Amino acid sequence: MNELASEHCEACEKGTPPLSEEEAAQLGTRAPQWQREGNQRLRREFKFANFRDAFGFVARVALVAESEGHHPDIELGWGRAQFDLTTHAASGLTRNDFVMAAKIDRLASEGAAAEGAVS
């Protein structure tokens, strides 16, 4: 499992610089299932067998996000949930986004067998 999932998000103040493209690319190798838009955003969509499972996954992610103080933008639909990660205070990606991506991936792998997640 990705060791980033065991890290915690650190508070960022407005004006925190985003990662450079090189730093984002390097951390991106540790989140290969996430689409990276330069040093601005990470995005991943998960598919589920039904709305209930997608909603349940979103609820679990929301609890982790709240405990980490780092909240993804979430789009929920029948059988799908999409997460966008960016650090608004930095106007781009920070290490926190990759930490949250790893935590979301860990939740997905833990719940896949129990809930029938497709991907």
C-alpha positions in Angstrom: 0.0 0.0 0.0 1.1 3.5 -0.7 3.0 4.9 2.3 1.4 8.3 1.7 -1.8 6.9 3.1 -0.3 6.8 6.5 0.7 10.5 6.5 -1.5 13.4 7.6 -2.4 16.5 5.8 -0.7 19.7 7.0 -2.5 23.0 7.3 -1.7 25.4 4.4 -2.0 29.1 4.6 -3.2 31.3 1.7 -0.1 32.0 -0.5 1.4 28.6 0.1 3.2 27.8 -3.2 2.0 24.8 -5.2 4.3 22.0 -6.1 6.5 22.5 -9.1 5.6 20.4 -12.2 8.6 18.2 -11.5 7.5 17.6 -7.8 3.9 16.9 -8.9 5.1 14.5 -11.6 7.3 12.6 -9.0 4.4 12.3 -6.5 2.1 11.4 -9.4 4.0 8.1 -9.8 2.6 7.2 -6.3 -1.0 7.9 -7.4 -1.0 6.2 -10.9 -4.8 5.8 -11.1 -5.3 9.5 -10.6 -5.4 11.9 -13.6 -3.1 14.8 -13.0 -3.6 18.1 -14.6 -0.1 19.6 -14.4 0.5 20.9 -10.9 -3.2 22.1 -10.6 -5.5 19.1 -9.9 -5.9 15.4 -9.3 -9.0 13.6 -10.5 -10.3 10.0 -10.2 -13.6 8.4 -10.9 -14.8 5.2 -9.1 -17.5 3.0 -10.4 -19.9 1.0 -8.3 -22.7 -1.5 -8.8 -25.4 1.0 -7.6 -26.1 4.4 -6.0 -26.1 3.1 -2.5 -22.5 1.8 -2.7 -21.3 5.0 -4.4 -23.0 7.1 -1.7 -21.5 4.9 1.1 -18.0 5.4 -0.4 -18.5 9.1 -0.6 -19.6 9.2 3.0 -16.5 7.3 4.2 -14.3 9.6 2.1 -16.0 12.6 3.7 -15.2 11.4 7.2 -11.5 11.0 6.3 -11.4 14.4 4.6 -12.9 16.1 7.6 -10.5 14.4 10.0 -7.6 15.5 7.7 -8.9 19.0 7.1 -8.5 18.5 3.4 -11.7 18.3 1.4 -12.0 17.0 -2.2 -14.6 18.3 -4.6 -17.0 15.4 -5.1 -19.4 14.5 -7.9 -21.8 11.7 -7.1 -24.1 9.9 -9.5 -25.8 6.5 -10.0 -23.0 4.0 -9.7 -20.2 6.5 -9.7 -18.2 9.0 -7.6 -15.6 11.4 -8.9 -13.1 13.2 -6.7 -11.1 16.3 -7.6 -8.2 17.3 -5.3 -6.4 20.6 -5.2 -5.2 22.9 -2.5 -7.1 26.1 -2.7 -4.7 28.0 -0.4 -1.9 27.2 -2.9 -3.9 27.5 -6.1 -2.7 24.1 -7.1 -1.3 20.8 -5.9 0.5 20.3 -2.6 1.6 17.1 -1.0 -1.7 17.1 0.9 -3.5 16.3 -2.4 -1.4 13.2 -2.9 -1.9 12.1 0.7 -5.7 12.4 0.3 -5.5 10.5 -3.0 -3.7 7.7 -1.2 -6.2 7.7 1.6 -9.1 7.5 -0.9 -7.4 4.7 -2.7 -6.9 2.8 0.5 -10.6 3.2 1.3 -11.5 1.9 -2.1 -9.3 -1.2 -1.8 -10.6 -1.9 1.7 -14.2 -1.6 0.6 -14.0 -3.2 -2.8 -14.8 -6.7 -1.7 -17.4 -5.7 0.9 -19.4 -3.3 -1.4 -19.0 -4.6 -4.9 -17.0 -1.6 -6.2 -16.2 -2.0 -9.9 -13.1 0.2 -10.0 
